[in-house]
Amino acid sequence: MAQKTDAQVTIGGRTYTLSGYESEEYLQEIAAYLNSKIEQMQADRDFQKIPLEMRNVLLQLNISDDCHKARREAEKQAALAQERMQEIADLKHEIVALQMKMEAMQN
């Protein structure tokens, strides 16, 4: 089992200790991603007028949207890779069949 890691990160100007089985670099990367999302939303002046609870829900929705889109894209790429692998297998079979035909013709 991997060793547990503790990392001090700053999110939204506050320092937190995150613990997990990922590397400290990964935990810092996640905190940086969250900070960038917070900064993006805070750049919108209308966002500042919304109550804090609603801002948190909007932030969560925004991050969930990113996650869902990334998962959907990963699934799309995996399906495409599977199609390509099937095409390669089909081409290999075709090559073998053609090689067998050529050998038969030569004999």
FENFEN-V49643 format. One line per field, one symbol per residue. ss: DSSP state (@ for helix, = for strand, . for the rest). psi: psi as a letter, one per 20 degrees, with the letter a starting at -180 (. if undefined). burial: + if it has 16 or more other ideal C-beta (glycine too) atoms within 10 Angstrom, else -. A space follows every 10 residues. Layout:
BEGIN
ss = ???
psi = ???
burial = ???
END
This chain:
BEGIN
ss = ....====== =..======= ...@@@@@@@ @@@@@@@@@@ @@..@@@@.. .@@@@@@@@@ @@@@@@@@@@ @@@@@@@@@@ @@@@@@@@@@ @@@@@@@@@@ @@@@@@.
psi = qqqpppppqp pkiqpqoqqr jrrhgghhgg gggghhgggg hiiohhhhiq qgghggghgg ggghgggggg gggggghggg hgghhggggg hgggggghgh ggghhh.
burial = ------+-+- -------+-- ------+--+ +------+-- ---------- ----+---+- ---------- ---------- ---------- ---------- -------
END
